[in-house]
Amino acid sequence: MSAVVPVVRMQAEDFDVAAEIARLTSGRNDIGAVVTFSGLCRDEQGRLSALELEHYPGMAEAEISRIAGEAIDRWPLQGLTAIHRHGKIAPGENIVLVVAASAHRQAAFEAANFLMDYLKSRAPFWKKEHHSDGSEGGWVDAKEADDKAAGRWRQPPSK
């Protein structure tokens, strides 16, 4: 296994994308590529006041750490960060951040994509909509498309 240890955080407070990149790359000269993905809360129909994200503390971190460890085993990475927020998040606010660092861009792109596909389909989160009229929406169902996207990673790449 690689000496790279992923940074995994679950938090209610927002994160600073630039600060997280700097934290991962500061003082490093072995990194040639950094790929980031930041997911935001969206409101497609103009009726959402917040999306409430719940998780089981400990379980969510363990599963995200396991997925991140698998990414580190599959690609030659110099660093990997995964931050996922919980609680009520308003449209336009950050929900998730993945930062993958590698000597070369392809490994960083693939690792970030892999981690997001698995976060969307396997991490233990539950989402509930809160509408701008004060009513509560239901719990959001998992999407078949997310499971399908994660399925493409079944064959491990060669390092």
C-alpha positions as CSV (number, residue, x, y, z in Angstrom):
1,M,0.0,0.0,0.0
2,S,1.1,3.6,-0.7
3,A,2.4,5.9,2.0
4,V,-0.3,8.4,1.0
5,V,-2.9,8.9,3.7
6,P,-6.2,10.4,2.6
7,V,-7.7,13.3,4.4
8,V,-11.4,12.6,5.1
9,R,-13.6,15.1,6.9
10,M,-17.3,15.3,7.7
11,Q,-18.3,18.7,8.8
12,A,-21.3,21.1,9.1
13,E,-19.3,24.2,8.3
14,D,-18.3,25.3,4.8
15,F,-14.8,24.7,3.4
16,D,-12.5,26.9,1.3
17,V,-11.5,25.1,-1.9
18,A,-8.3,27.1,-2.4
19,A,-7.2,26.6,1.2
20,E,-7.7,22.8,0.8
21,I,-5.6,22.7,-2.4
22,A,-2.9,24.7,-0.6
23,R,-3.0,22.3,2.4
24,L,-2.4,19.4,0.1
25,T,0.3,20.9,-2.1
26,S,2.2,23.3,0.2
27,G,5.9,22.5,0.2
28,R,5.6,19.7,-2.4
29,N,7.5,19.5,-5.6
30,D,6.5,16.0,-6.6
31,I,2.9,17.0,-7.6
32,G,2.4,17.8,-11.3
33,A,-1.4,17.8,-11.3
34,V,-4.3,18.7,-9.0
35,V,-7.8,17.9,-9.9
36,T,-10.7,19.2,-7.8
37,F,-14.4,18.6,-7.8
38,S,-16.7,20.7,-5.7
39,G,-20.3,19.8,-5.6
40,L,-22.9,22.5,-4.8
41,C,-26.4,22.4,-3.6
42,R,-28.7,23.2,-6.6
43,D,-32.3,24.2,-6.9
44,E,-33.5,23.2,-10.3
45,Q,-37.2,24.3,-9.8
46,G,-36.7,27.4,-7.7
47,R,-38.5,25.9,-4.7
48,L,-35.7,24.6,-2.5
49,S,-34.7,26.5,0.6
50,A,-32.2,23.9,1.8
51,L,-31.1,20.3,1.4
52,E,-30.6,18.5,4.7
53,L,-27.9,15.9,4.7
54,E,-27.8,13.3,7.5
55,H,-25.2,10.6,8.1
56,Y,-24.1,8.1,10.8
57,P,-21.0,9.7,12.4
58,G,-18.2,7.2,12.3
59,M,-19.8,5.1,9.6
60,A,-19.7,7.7,6.9
61,E,-16.1,8.6,7.6
62,A,-15.1,5.0,7.6
63,E,-16.7,4.3,4.3
64,I,-15.3,7.4,2.6
65,S,-11.9,6.5,4.0
66,R,-12.2,3.0,2.6
67,I,-13.2,4.4,-0.8
68,A,-10.3,6.9,-0.7
69,G,-7.9,4.1,0.2
70,E,-9.1,2.2,-2.8
71,A,-8.4,5.2,-5.0
72,I,-4.9,5.5,-3.6
73,D,-4.3,1.8,-4.3
74,R,-5.5,2.1,-7.9
75,W,-3.7,5.2,-9.0
76,P,-0.3,6.7,-8.3
77,L,-1.4,9.6,-6.1
78,Q,0.6,12.1,-4.0
79,G,-2.4,13.2,-2.0
80,L,-6.2,12.9,-1.7
81,T,-8.7,14.9,0.2
82,A,-12.5,14.3,0.6
83,I,-14.7,16.7,2.5
84,H,-18.4,16.2,2.8
85,R,-20.8,18.5,4.6
86,H,-23.8,17.5,6.7
87,G,-26.7,19.5,8.1
88,K,-28.9,22.0,6.2
89,I,-27.2,23.4,3.1
90,A,-28.8,26.2,1.0
91,P,-28.8,26.3,-2.8
92,G,-25.4,27.6,-4.0
93,E,-23.5,26.4,-1.0
94,N,-20.8,23.7,-1.1
95,I,-21.6,20.1,-0.3
96,V,-18.6,18.1,-1.2
97,L,-15.0,18.5,-2.2
98,V,-12.5,16.0,-3.7
99,V,-8.9,17.0,-4.3
100,A,-6.7,14.5,-6.0
101,A,-3.0,15.2,-6.5
102,S,-0.6,13.1,-8.7
103,A,2.6,13.5,-10.7
104,H,0.4,13.3,-13.9
105,R,-3.0,14.6,-14.7
106,Q,-4.7,11.3,-15.9
107,A,-4.3,9.6,-12.5
108,A,-5.6,12.7,-10.7
109,F,-8.6,13.0,-13.0
110,E,-9.5,9.3,-12.7
111,A,-9.0,9.1,-9.0
112,A,-11.3,12.2,-8.4
113,N,-13.9,10.8,-10.8
114,F,-13.8,7.4,-9.1
115,L,-14.1,8.9,-5.6
116,M,-17.1,11.0,-6.6
117,D,-18.9,8.1,-8.3
118,Y,-18.5,6.0,-5.2
119,L,-19.4,8.9,-2.9
120,K,-22.7,9.4,-4.8
121,S,-23.6,5.7,-4.8
122,R,-22.0,4.1,-1.7
123,A,-21.4,6.6,1.1
124,P,-24.1,6.4,3.8
125,F,-25.9,9.8,3.4
126,W,-29.6,10.7,3.4
127,K,-30.9,13.8,1.8
128,K,-34.2,15.6,2.7
129,E,-35.6,18.6,0.8
130,H,-36.8,21.7,2.6
131,H,-39.0,23.9,0.4
132,S,-39.0,27.7,0.3
133,D,-42.7,27.8,1.2
134,G,-41.9,26.2,4.6
135,S,-43.0,22.7,3.7
136,E,-40.7,19.7,3.9
137,G,-40.1,17.6,0.9
138,G,-39.5,13.9,1.1
139,W,-36.2,12.0,1.4
140,V,-34.4,12.0,-1.9
141,D,-34.1,8.6,-3.5
142,A,-30.8,7.2,-4.7
143,K,-30.4,7.5,-8.5
144,E,-29.9,4.5,-10.7
145,A,-27.5,6.7,-12.9
146,D,-25.2,7.0,-9.9
147,D,-25.0,3.3,-9.4
148,K,-24.4,2.8,-13.1
149,A,-21.6,5.4,-13.1
150,A,-19.9,3.6,-10.2
151,G,-20.2,0.2,-12.0
152,R,-17.7,1.3,-14.6
153,W,-14.8,1.1,-12.1
154,R,-15.1,-2.6,-11.4
155,Q,-11.9,-3.4,-13.4
156,P,-8.9,-2.0,-11.6
157,P,-6.4,0.0,-13.8
158,S,-2.8,-0.8,-13.9
159,K,-0.6,1.6,-12.0
